[in-house]
Amino acid sequence: MTTKELLYVEDALGHAQYVMTKCRESAGQLQDSELKTLVEQMASKQQMLFTSFYGLL
């Protein structure tokens, strides 16, 4: 893997982790159960993306 490719993967990891964190924070503050479930699902998808990107390393 080239240095530039590694930087792209690092950047993708950071973005996935940021979105995952924000989704979890937001889900904890939501009162609407349907919306809370949707945001929790988004956090789970971001976790899967993070794991996939991390696996590239």
N, C-alpha and C positions, 0 to 999 in steps of 0.2 A: 504494500500500500504506500502510495506516495505521501509526501508531507502535506500536500494540498488536499488530498483525499481524506487524510486523517483529520485535518482541520474541519472539513465539511462534516465528518462524523461527530467530532467533538461539539460542533455548533448544533447539530441536530439533537444530540443528547441534552444539551443545555436547554434548547427550546422545549423538548418533550417534557423534561423535568419541571420547567417553569409552568407550562400549561397544566400538568398533572397537579402541581401544588396549588395553583389558583383554583382549579376545579374542586379540589378537596376542601379548600378554605370556603369557597362559595357554597358548596353543598351543606357544610356545617351551619350555615347561616340561613338557609332557605326553610320556609315554613310549608310551602306547597309540596306535598309528597310526590306528585308526578314529576314536577320540575327537579326536585331533589334527586329522584331516581335517574333522570336523564343526565344530570350533571355528574352523578357518581359513575354512570356508564361511560361518560366522556373521560373521566379520570382513569378508569380501567383501560380504556383503549390507549390512552397516552402511556400508561404503564407498560402495555404490550409493545408499543413503539419503542419506548426507552429500552426495554429488554432486547428487542431485535437489533437496535443500533449498537447497544453494548456488546452484543454477540459478535458484531463485525470486528471488534477489537481483539 
